Amino acid sequence: MNLKEWASSTGIAYITARRQYAAGTLPVPTYRIGRLIMVGEPVTGTSAEAGQTVVYARVSSADREADLDRQVARVTVWATSQKLAVDRVVTEVGSALDGHREKFLALLRDPAVSTIVVEHRDRFARFGAEYVEAALTAQGRRLLVVDPAEVDDDLVRDVTEILTSLCARLYGRRAAANRARRAVEAATGDPV
């Protein structure tokens, strides 16, 4: 668990726990992953030849940048609960419709990265995630999705992706997802 969760569960103010961490007087073992302070022993035991495990987190715009830390915390906690040693955290601000995300492409190019962990499939790629996943598998690498529960109906998902793409062209990328969601809700009568 991260330091903030630990502090609230023990009844200590977060700022106090943060000060104790900085002073080295925190009564529990801690370690850092990226900008996060995790409480407990780091998960180890993966061999060097197994490759690196990387947590990838992305938000679509700079005004949502505060969500990056929460996303990284959720994914890291999940990965450590699955006994995966997280070697690196990569965060990025950019649209999933943008195929030129530098950090994302660097992860795909890096042969040392054997496992990429993301919270949702759309954090990785809006379109063609299956192809990227197949290419990674062919190289002996893998993509782990923390929360695979997405829209169950393939037709609804496909229509939503197409509407998102079209709305992005018409209205700009920022409003595309909301307009696509509202269009699907209007057509089906059910909130997506």
MARBA-3410 file (N, C-alpha, C, O; in Angstrom, 1 decimal):
192
0.8,-1.2,0.0,0.0,0.0,0.0,0.9,1.2,0.0,2.0,1.2,0.4 ~ 0.3,2.3,-0.5,1.2,3.5,-0.5,1.1,4.2,0.8,0.3,3.9,1.7 ~ 2.0,5.2,1.0,2.1,5.9,2.3,0.8,6.6,2.7,0.5,6.6,3.9 ~ 0.1,7.2,1.8,-1.1,7.9,2.1,-2.2,6.9,2.7,-2.8,7.2,3.7 ~ -2.3,5.8,2.0,-3.3,4.8,2.5,-2.9,4.2,3.9,-3.7,4.1,4.8
-1.6,4.0,4.1,-1.1,3.5,5.3,-1.3,4.5,6.4,-1.8,4.1,7.5 ~ -1.1,5.8,6.2,-1.3,6.8,7.2,-2.8,6.9,7.6,-3.1,7.0,8.8 ~ -3.7,6.9,6.6,-5.1,6.9,7.0,-5.6,5.7,7.7,-6.4,5.8,8.6 ~ -5.0,4.5,7.4,-5.4,3.3,8.1,-4.9,3.2,9.5,-5.5,2.5,10.4 ~ -3.8,3.9,9.8,-3.2,3.9,11.2,-3.6,5.1,12.0,-3.3,5.2,13.2
-4.4,6.0,11.4,-4.8,7.2,12.1,-3.8,8.3,12.2,-3.9,9.2,13.1 ~ -2.8,8.3,11.4,-1.7,9.3,11.4,-2.0,10.2,10.2,-2.4,9.8,9.1 ~ -1.8,11.5,10.4,-1.9,12.5,9.3,-0.9,12.2,8.3,0.2,11.8,8.6 ~ -1.3,12.4,7.0,-0.4,12.1,5.9,0.9,12.9,6.0,2.0,12.4,5.8 ~ 0.7,14.2,6.3,1.9,15.1,6.4,2.9,14.6,7.5,4.1,14.7,7.3
2.3,14.1,8.6,3.2,13.5,9.7,4.0,12.3,9.2,5.2,12.2,9.4 ~ 3.2,11.4,8.5,3.9,10.2,7.9,5.0,10.6,6.9,6.0,10.0,6.8 ~ 4.7,11.6,6.1,5.6,12.1,5.1,6.9,12.7,5.8,8.0,12.4,5.4 ~ 6.7,13.4,6.9,7.8,14.0,7.6,8.7,12.8,8.3,9.9,12.9,8.3 ~ 8.0,11.8,8.8,8.7,10.7,9.4,9.5,10.0,8.4,10.6,9.5,8.6
8.9,9.8,7.2,9.6,9.2,6.1,10.9,10.0,5.7,12.0,9.4,5.6 ~ 10.7,11.3,5.6,11.9,12.1,5.2,13.0,12.1,6.3,14.2,12.1,6.0 ~ 12.6,11.9,7.6,13.5,11.9,8.7,14.1,10.5,8.9,15.1,10.3,9.6 ~ 13.5,9.5,8.2,13.9,8.1,8.4,13.5,7.5,9.7,14.0,6.5,10.1 ~ 12.4,8.0,10.3,11.9,7.5,11.6,10.6,6.8,11.4,9.9,6.5,12.4
10.1,6.5,10.2,8.9,5.8,10.0,9.0,4.3,10.6,10.0,3.7,10.3 ~ 8.0,3.9,11.4,8.2,2.6,12.0,8.0,1.3,11.1,8.0,0.2,11.6 ~ 7.8,1.5,9.9,7.6,0.4,8.9,8.6,0.6,7.8,9.0,1.7,7.5 ~ 8.9,-0.6,7.1,9.8,-0.5,6.0,9.1,0.2,4.8,7.9,0.0,4.6 ~ 9.8,1.0,4.0,9.3,1.7,2.9,10.3,1.6,1.7,11.4,1.4,1.9
9.7,1.8,0.5,10.6,1.9,-0.7,9.9,2.8,-1.7,8.6,3.0,-1.6 ~ 10.6,3.3,-2.6,10.1,4.2,-3.6,9.9,3.5,-5.0,10.7,2.7,-5.3 ~ 8.8,3.8,-5.6,8.6,3.4,-7.0,8.2,4.7,-7.8,7.0,5.2,-7.6 ~ 9.1,5.2,-8.6,8.8,6.5,-9.2,8.6,7.5,-8.2,9.6,7.8,-7.4 ~ 7.5,8.2,-8.2,7.3,9.3,-7.2,6.5,8.7,-6.0,6.3,9.5,-5.0
6.1,7.5,-6.0,5.3,6.9,-4.9,6.2,6.4,-3.8,7.3,5.8,-4.1 ~ 5.7,6.5,-2.6,6.3,5.9,-1.4,5.4,4.7,-1.0,4.3,4.9,-0.6 ~ 6.0,3.5,-1.1,5.2,2.3,-0.8,5.6,1.8,0.6,6.8,1.9,0.9 ~ 4.7,1.3,1.3,4.9,0.7,2.7,5.0,-0.8,2.6,4.2,-1.4,1.9 ~ 6.0,-1.4,3.2,6.2,-2.8,3.1,7.5,-3.1,2.5,8.3,-2.2,2.1
7.8,-4.4,2.3,9.0,-4.9,1.7,8.8,-4.9,0.2,7.7,-5.3,-0.3 ~ 9.8,-4.4,-0.6,9.6,-4.5,-2.1,9.6,-6.0,-2.5,10.3,-6.8,-2.0 ~ 8.8,-6.2,-3.5,8.7,-7.6,-4.1,10.0,-7.8,-4.9,10.3,-7.0,-5.8 ~ 10.6,-8.9,-4.7,11.8,-9.3,-5.4,11.7,-10.7,-5.9,10.7,-11.4,-5.6 ~ 12.7,-11.2,-6.5,12.7,-12.6,-6.9,12.6,-12.9,-8.4,12.7,-14.0,-8.8
12.4,-11.8,-9.2,12.5,-12.0,-10.6,13.9,-12.0,-11.1,14.7,-11.2,-10.6 ~ 14.2,-12.9,-11.9,15.6,-12.9,-12.4,15.9,-11.8,-13.4,15.0,-11.3,-14.0 ~ 17.2,-11.5,-13.6,17.6,-10.5,-14.5,17.2,-10.8,-16.0,16.9,-9.9,-16.7 ~ 17.3,-12.1,-16.3,17.0,-12.5,-17.7,15.5,-12.5,-18.0,15.1,-12.5,-19.1 ~ 14.6,-12.4,-16.9,13.2,-12.3,-17.1,12.8,-11.0,-17.7,11.7,-10.9,-18.3
13.6,-10.0,-17.6,13.3,-8.7,-18.1,12.6,-7.8,-17.1,12.3,-8.2,-16.0 ~ 12.4,-6.5,-17.5,11.8,-5.5,-16.6,10.3,-5.6,-16.6,9.7,-5.9,-17.7 ~ 9.7,-5.2,-15.5,8.3,-5.0,-15.4,8.1,-3.5,-15.3,8.6,-2.9,-14.4 ~ 7.3,-2.9,-16.2,7.1,-1.5,-16.2,5.6,-1.2,-16.0,4.8,-1.8,-16.7 ~ 5.3,-0.3,-15.2,3.9,0.3,-15.0,3.8,1.5,-15.9,4.6,2.4,-15.9
2.8,1.4,-16.8,2.6,2.5,-17.7,1.2,3.2,-17.4,0.2,2.6,-17.3 ~ 1.3,4.5,-17.1,0.1,5.3,-16.8,0.0,6.5,-17.7,1.1,7.1,-18.0 ~ -1.2,6.8,-18.1,-1.4,7.9,-19.1,-2.7,8.6,-18.8,-3.7,8.0,-18.4 ~ -2.6,9.9,-18.9,-3.8,10.7,-18.9,-3.9,11.5,-20.2,-2.8,11.8,-20.8 ~ -5.1,12.0,-20.5,-5.2,12.6,-21.8,-4.8,14.1,-21.9,-4.5,14.6,-23.0
-4.9,14.8,-20.8,-4.6,16.2,-20.9,-3.9,16.7,-19.6,-3.9,16.0,-18.6 ~ -3.3,17.8,-19.7,-2.5,18.3,-18.5,-3.3,18.6,-17.3,-2.8,18.6,-16.2 ~ -4.6,19.0,-17.5,-5.4,19.3,-16.4,-5.8,18.0,-15.6,-6.4,18.2,-14.5 ~ -5.6,16.9,-16.1,-5.9,15.6,-15.4,-4.6,15.0,-14.9,-4.6,13.8,-14.5 ~ -3.5,15.7,-14.9,-2.2,15.2,-14.4,-2.2,14.7,-13.0,-1.4,13.9,-12.6
-3.0,15.3,-12.2,-3.1,14.8,-10.8,-3.6,13.4,-10.7,-3.3,12.7,-9.7 ~ -4.3,12.9,-11.7,-4.8,11.6,-11.7,-3.7,10.5,-11.9,-3.9,9.4,-11.7 ~ -2.6,11.0,-12.5,-1.5,10.1,-12.8,-1.0,9.4,-11.5,-0.8,8.1,-11.5 ~ -0.8,10.1,-10.4,-0.3,9.4,-9.2,-1.3,8.4,-8.7,-0.9,7.3,-8.2 ~ -2.6,8.7,-8.7,-3.5,7.7,-8.2,-3.6,6.5,-9.2,-3.7,5.4,-8.7
-3.4,6.7,-10.5,-3.4,5.6,-11.4,-2.2,4.7,-11.2,-2.3,3.5,-11.2 ~ -1.0,5.4,-11.0,0.2,4.6,-10.7,0.1,3.8,-9.4,0.5,2.7,-9.3 ~ -0.5,4.4,-8.4,-0.7,3.8,-7.1,-1.6,2.5,-7.3,-1.2,1.5,-6.8 ~ -2.7,2.6,-8.0,-3.6,1.5,-8.1,-2.9,0.4,-8.9,-3.0,-0.8,-8.5 ~ -2.2,0.7,-10.0,-1.5,-0.3,-10.8,-0.4,-0.9,-10.1,-0.2,-2.2,-10.1
0.4,-0.2,-9.3,1.5,-0.7,-8.6,1.1,-1.6,-7.5,1.7,-2.7,-7.3 ~ 0.0,-1.2,-6.8,-0.5,-2.1,-5.7,-1.0,-3.4,-6.3,-0.7,-4.5,-5.7 ~ -1.6,-3.4,-7.4,-2.1,-4.6,-8.1,-0.9,-5.5,-8.5,-0.9,-6.7,-8.3 ~ 0.1,-4.8,-9.1,1.3,-5.6,-9.6,2.0,-6.3,-8.4,2.4,-7.4,-8.5 ~ 2.2,-5.5,-7.3,2.9,-6.2,-6.2,2.0,-7.2,-5.6,2.6,-8.2,-5.0
0.7,-7.1,-5.6,-0.1,-8.2,-5.1,-0.1,-9.4,-5.9,-0.4,-10.5,-5.5 ~ 0.3,-9.3,-7.2,0.5,-10.4,-8.1,1.9,-10.9,-8.1,2.3,-11.7,-9.0 ~ 2.7,-10.4,-7.1,4.1,-10.9,-7.0,5.0,-10.5,-8.1,5.9,-11.2,-8.5 ~ 4.7,-9.3,-8.7,5.5,-8.7,-9.8,6.4,-7.6,-9.2,5.9,-6.7,-8.5 ~ 7.7,-7.7,-9.4,8.6,-6.6,-9.0,8.6,-5.5,-10.0,9.0,-5.7,-11.1
8.1,-4.4,-9.6,8.0,-3.2,-10.6,9.4,-2.6,-10.6,9.9,-2.1,-9.6 ~ 9.9,-2.6,-11.8,11.3,-2.0,-12.0,11.2,-0.5,-12.3,12.2,0.2,-12.0 ~ 10.2,-0.1,-13.0,10.1,1.3,-13.5,8.7,1.7,-13.6,7.8,0.9,-13.9 ~ 8.4,3.0,-13.5,7.1,3.6,-13.7,7.3,4.6,-14.8,8.1,5.5,-14.8 ~ 6.4,4.5,-15.9,6.4,5.5,-17.0,5.1,6.2,-17.0,4.1,5.5,-17.1
5.1,7.5,-16.9,3.9,8.3,-17.0,3.9,9.2,-18.2,5.0,9.6,-18.6 ~ 2.8,9.5,-18.7,2.7,10.3,-19.9,1.4,11.0,-20.0,0.4,10.6,-19.5 ~ 1.5,12.2,-20.6,0.3,13.0,-20.8,0.1,13.1,-22.3,1.0,13.6,-23.0 ~ -1.0,12.5,-22.8,-1.2,12.6,-24.3,-2.4,11.7,-24.6,-2.8,10.8,-23.8 ~ -3.0,12.0,-25.7,-4.3,11.4,-26.1,-4.0,9.9,-26.6,-2.9,9.7,-27.2
-4.9,9.1,-26.3,-4.8,7.7,-26.8,-4.9,7.6,-28.3,-4.5,6.6,-29.0 ~ -5.5,8.7,-28.9,-5.6,8.7,-30.4,-4.3,9.1,-31.0,-4.2,9.0,-32.2 ~ -3.4,9.6,-30.2,-2.1,10.1,-30.8,-1.2,8.9,-30.9,-0.8,8.3,-29.9 ~ -0.8,8.6,-32.1,0.2,7.5,-32.3,1.6,7.8,-32.1,2.5,7.0,-32.3 ~ 1.9,9.0,-31.7,3.3,9.5,-31.6,3.7,9.8,-30.1,4.4,10.8,-29.9
3.2,9.0,-29.2,3.5,9.3,-27.8,4.9,8.7,-27.6,5.2,7.5,-27.7 ~ 5.9,9.5,-27.3,7.3,9.2,-27.2,7.6,8.1,-26.2,8.3,7.1,-26.5 ~ 7.1,8.2,-25.0,7.4,7.3,-23.9,6.8,5.9,-24.2,7.4,4.9,-23.9 ~ 5.6,5.9,-24.7,4.9,4.7,-25.1,5.6,4.0,-26.2,5.8,2.8,-26.1 ~ 6.1,4.7,-27.2,6.8,4.0,-28.3,8.2,3.5,-27.8,8.7,2.5,-28.3
8.8,4.3,-26.9,10.1,3.8,-26.3,9.9,2.5,-25.5,10.8,1.6,-25.6 ~ 8.8,2.4,-24.8,8.5,1.1,-24.2,8.4,-0.1,-25.1,8.9,-1.1,-24.9 ~ 7.7,0.2,-26.2,7.5,-0.9,-27.2,8.8,-1.2,-27.9,9.0,-2.4,-28.3 ~ 9.7,-0.3,-28.1,11.0,-0.5,-28.7,12.0,-1.2,-27.8,12.9,-1.9,-28.3 ~ 11.9,-1.1,-26.5,12.9,-1.5,-25.5,12.7,-3.0,-25.3,11.7,-3.5,-24.7
13.7,-3.8,-25.8,13.6,-5.3,-25.6,13.8,-5.7,-24.2,13.5,-6.9,-23.9 ~ 14.4,-4.9,-23.3,14.6,-5.2,-21.9,13.3,-5.3,-21.2,13.2,-5.9,-20.1 ~ 12.2,-4.6,-21.7,10.9,-4.6,-21.0,10.2,-5.9,-21.4,9.8,-6.0,-22.6 ~ 9.9,-6.7,-20.4,9.2,-8.0,-20.7,7.7,-7.9,-20.4,6.9,-8.6,-21.0 ~ 7.4,-7.1,-19.4,6.0,-7.0,-19.0,5.6,-5.5,-18.8,6.3,-4.7,-18.2
4.5,-5.1,-19.5,3.9,-3.8,-19.3,2.6,-3.9,-18.6,1.7,-4.7,-19.1 ~ 2.4,-3.2,-17.5,1.2,-3.3,-16.8,0.5,-1.9,-16.9,1.0,-0.9,-16.6 ~ -0.8,-2.0,-17.3,-1.7,-0.8,-17.4,-3.0,-1.0,-16.7,-3.4,-2.1,-16.4 ~ -3.6,0.1,-16.4,-4.9,0.0,-15.6,-6.0,-0.5,-16.5,-6.7,-1.4,-16.2 ~ -6.2,0.2,-17.6,-7.2,-0.2,-18.6,-6.6,-0.3,-20.0,-5.6,0.3,-20.2
-7.2,-1.0,-20.8,-6.7,-1.2,-22.2,-6.6,0.1,-22.9,-5.7,0.3,-23.7 ~ -7.5,1.0,-22.7,-7.5,2.3,-23.4,-6.4,3.2,-22.9,-6.1,4.2,-23.5 ~ -5.8,2.9,-21.7,-4.6,3.7,-21.3,-3.4,3.4,-22.2,-2.5,4.2,-22.4 ~ -3.4,2.2,-22.8,-2.4,1.7,-23.6,-2.6,2.2,-25.1,-1.7,2.8,-25.7 ~ -3.7,1.9,-25.6,-4.1,2.3,-27.0,-5.6,2.2,-27.2,-6.2,1.3,-26.8
-6.1,3.2,-27.9,-7.5,3.3,-28.1,-7.9,2.3,-29.2,-8.9,1.6,-29.0 ~ -7.2,2.3,-30.3,-7.5,1.4,-31.4,-6.3,0.4,-31.6,-5.2,0.8,-31.4 ~ -6.6,-0.8,-32.0,-5.6,-1.8,-32.3,-4.8,-2.3,-31.2,-3.7,-2.8,-31.3 ~ -5.3,-2.3,-30.0,-4.6,-2.8,-28.8,-4.4,-4.3,-29.0,-3.4,-4.8,-28.5 ~ -5.3,-5.0,-29.6,-5.1,-6.4,-29.8,-3.9,-6.7,-30.7,-3.2,-7.7,-30.5
-3.7,-5.9,-31.7,-2.5,-6.1,-32.6,-1.2,-5.8,-31.8,-0.2,-6.6,-32.0 ~ -1.2,-4.8,-31.0,0.0,-4.5,-30.2,0.3,-5.6,-29.2,1.4,-6.0,-29.0 ~ -0.8,-6.1,-28.6,-0.7,-7.2,-27.7,-0.1,-8.5,-28.4,0.7,-9.2,-27.8 ~ -0.6,-8.7,-29.6,-0.2,-9.9,-30.3,1.3,-9.8,-30.7,2.1,-10.7,-30.6 ~ 1.7,-8.6,-31.1,3.1,-8.3,-31.4,4.0,-8.5,-30.2,5.1,-9.1,-30.3
3.6,-8.0,-29.0,4.4,-8.2,-27.8,4.5,-9.7,-27.5,5.5,-10.2,-27.1 ~ 3.4,-10.5,-27.6,3.4,-11.9,-27.3,4.3,-12.6,-28.3,5.0,-13.6,-27.8 ~ 4.3,-12.2,-29.5,5.2,-12.9,-30.5,6.7,-12.7,-30.1,7.6,-13.5,-30.5 ~ 7.0,-11.6,-29.4,8.4,-11.3,-29.0,8.7,-11.9,-27.6,9.8,-11.7,-27.1 ~ 7.7,-12.6,-27.0,7.9,-13.2,-25.7,7.7,-12.2,-24.6,8.1,-12.4,-23.5
7.0,-11.1,-24.9,6.7,-10.1,-23.9,5.2,-10.2,-23.6,4.4,-10.9,-24.3 ~ 4.7,-9.4,-22.6,3.3,-9.4,-22.3,2.8,-8.1,-21.9,3.5,-7.2,-21.3 ~ 1.5,-7.9,-22.0,0.7,-6.8,-21.6,-0.2,-7.3,-20.5,-1.1,-8.1,-20.8 ~ -0.2,-6.7,-19.3,-1.1,-7.1,-18.3,-2.1,-5.9,-18.0,-1.6,-4.8,-17.8 ~ -3.4,-6.2,-18.1,-4.4,-5.1,-17.8,-5.0,-5.4,-16.5,-5.6,-6.4,-16.2
-4.9,-4.4,-15.6,-5.4,-4.5,-14.2,-6.9,-4.7,-14.2,-7.4,-5.6,-13.5 ~ -7.6,-3.9,-14.9,-9.1,-3.9,-14.9,-9.6,-4.2,-16.3,-9.9,-3.2,-17.1 ~ -9.7,-5.4,-16.7,-10.1,-5.7,-18.1,-11.6,-5.5,-18.3,-12.1,-5.7,-19.4 ~ -12.4,-5.2,-17.2,-13.8,-5.1,-17.3,-14.1,-3.8,-18.1,-14.1,-2.7,-17.6 ~ -14.3,-4.0,-19.4,-14.7,-2.9,-20.2,-16.1,-3.2,-20.8,-16.8,-4.1,-20.3
-16.5,-2.5,-21.8,-17.8,-2.7,-22.4,-17.8,-4.2,-23.0,-17.0,-4.5,-23.8 ~ -18.8,-5.0,-22.5,-18.8,-6.4,-22.9,-19.2,-6.6,-24.3,-18.7,-7.4,-25.0 ~ -20.1,-5.8,-24.8,-20.7,-6.0,-26.1,-19.7,-5.5,-27.1,-19.4,-4.3,-27.2 ~ -19.1,-6.3,-28.0,-18.1,-5.9,-29.0,-18.7,-4.9,-29.9,-18.0,-3.9,-30.3 ~ -19.9,-5.0,-30.3,-20.5,-4.1,-31.3,-20.6,-2.7,-30.7,-20.3,-1.7,-31.3
-21.0,-2.6,-29.4,-21.1,-1.3,-28.7,-19.7,-0.7,-28.6,-19.5,0.5,-28.8 ~ -18.7,-1.5,-28.2,-17.4,-1.0,-28.1,-16.8,-0.5,-29.5,-16.2,0.6,-29.5 ~ -17.1,-1.3,-30.5,-16.6,-0.8,-31.8,-17.3,0.5,-32.3,-16.6,1.4,-32.8 ~ -18.6,0.6,-32.1,-19.3,1.8,-32.4,-18.8,3.0,-31.6,-18.6,4.1,-32.1 ~ -18.5,2.8,-30.3,-18.0,3.8,-29.4,-16.6,4.3,-29.9,-16.4,5.5,-30.0
-15.8,3.3,-30.3,-14.4,3.7,-30.8,-14.5,4.5,-32.1,-13.8,5.5,-32.3 ~ -15.5,4.1,-33.0,-15.6,4.8,-34.3,-16.2,6.2,-34.0,-15.7,7.2,-34.6 ~ -17.2,6.3,-33.1,-17.7,7.6,-32.8,-16.7,8.5,-32.2,-16.6,9.7,-32.4 ~ -15.9,7.9,-31.3,-14.8,8.7,-30.7,-13.8,9.3,-31.7,-13.4,10.4,-31.6 ~ -13.5,8.4,-32.7,-12.6,8.9,-33.7,-13.2,10.0,-34.5,-12.5,11.0,-34.8
-14.5,9.8,-34.9,-15.1,10.8,-35.7,-15.3,12.1,-35.0,-15.1,13.2,-35.5 ~ -15.7,12.0,-33.7,-15.9,13.2,-32.9,-14.6,13.9,-32.6,-14.5,15.2,-32.6 ~ -13.5,13.2,-32.5,-12.2,13.8,-32.4,-11.8,14.6,-33.6,-11.2,15.7,-33.5 ~ -12.2,14.2,-34.7,-11.9,15.0,-36.0,-12.8,16.2,-36.1,-12.4,17.3,-36.5 ~ -14.1,16.0,-35.6,-15.0,17.1,-35.7,-14.8,18.2,-34.6,-14.8,19.4,-34.9
-14.7,17.7,-33.4,-14.8,18.6,-32.2,-13.5,18.7,-31.5,-13.4,19.5,-30.5 ~ -12.5,18.0,-31.8,-11.2,18.1,-31.1,-11.1,16.9,-30.2,-12.2,16.3,-29.8 ~ -9.9,16.5,-29.9,-9.7,15.3,-29.1,-10.2,15.3,-27.7,-10.6,14.3,-27.1 ~ -10.2,16.5,-27.1,-10.6,16.6,-25.7,-12.1,16.2,-25.5,-12.4,15.5,-24.5 ~ -13.0,16.7,-26.3,-14.4,16.4,-26.1,-14.9,15.2,-26.8,-16.1,14.8,-26.7
-14.0,14.5,-27.5,-14.5,13.3,-28.3,-15.1,12.2,-27.5,-16.1,11.7,-27.9 ~ -14.4,11.8,-26.5,-14.9,10.7,-25.7,-16.3,11.0,-25.1,-17.2,10.1,-25.1 ~ -16.5,12.2,-24.6,-17.8,12.6,-24.0,-18.9,12.6,-25.0,-20.0,12.1,-24.8 ~ -18.6,13.2,-26.2,-19.6,13.2,-27.2,-20.0,11.8,-27.7,-21.1,11.5,-28.0 ~ -19.0,10.9,-27.8,-19.2,9.6,-28.3,-20.1,8.8,-27.3,-21.0,8.1,-27.6
-19.8,9.0,-26.0,-20.5,8.4,-24.9,-22.0,8.8,-24.9,-22.9,8.0,-24.8 ~ -22.2,10.1,-25.1,-23.6,10.6,-25.1,-24.3,10.1,-26.3,-25.5,9.9,-26.2 ~ -23.6,10.0,-27.4,-24.3,9.5,-28.6,-24.7,8.0,-28.5,-25.8,7.7,-28.9 ~ -23.9,7.2,-27.9,-24.2,5.8,-27.6,-25.4,5.7,-26.6,-26.3,4.9,-26.8 ~ -25.3,6.6,-25.6,-26.4,6.6,-24.6,-27.7,7.0,-25.2,-28.8,6.4,-24.9
-27.7,8.0,-26.1,-28.9,8.4,-26.8,-29.4,7.3,-27.7,-30.7,7.2,-27.9 ~ -28.6,6.6,-28.4,-29.0,5.6,-29.3,-29.5,4.3,-28.6,-30.5,3.7,-29.1 ~ -28.9,4.0,-27.5,-29.3,2.7,-26.8,-30.3,3.0,-25.7,-31.0,2.1,-25.3 ~ -30.3,4.2,-25.1,-31.1,4.5,-24.0,-30.5,4.0,-22.7,-31.1,4.2,-21.6 ~ -29.4,3.4,-22.7,-28.7,2.9,-21.5,-27.4,3.7,-21.3,-26.7,4.0,-22.3
-27.1,4.1,-20.0,-25.8,4.7,-19.8,-24.7,3.7,-20.0,-24.8,2.5,-19.5 ~ -23.6,4.1,-20.7,-22.5,3.2,-21.0,-21.5,3.2,-19.9,-20.5,2.5,-19.9
END
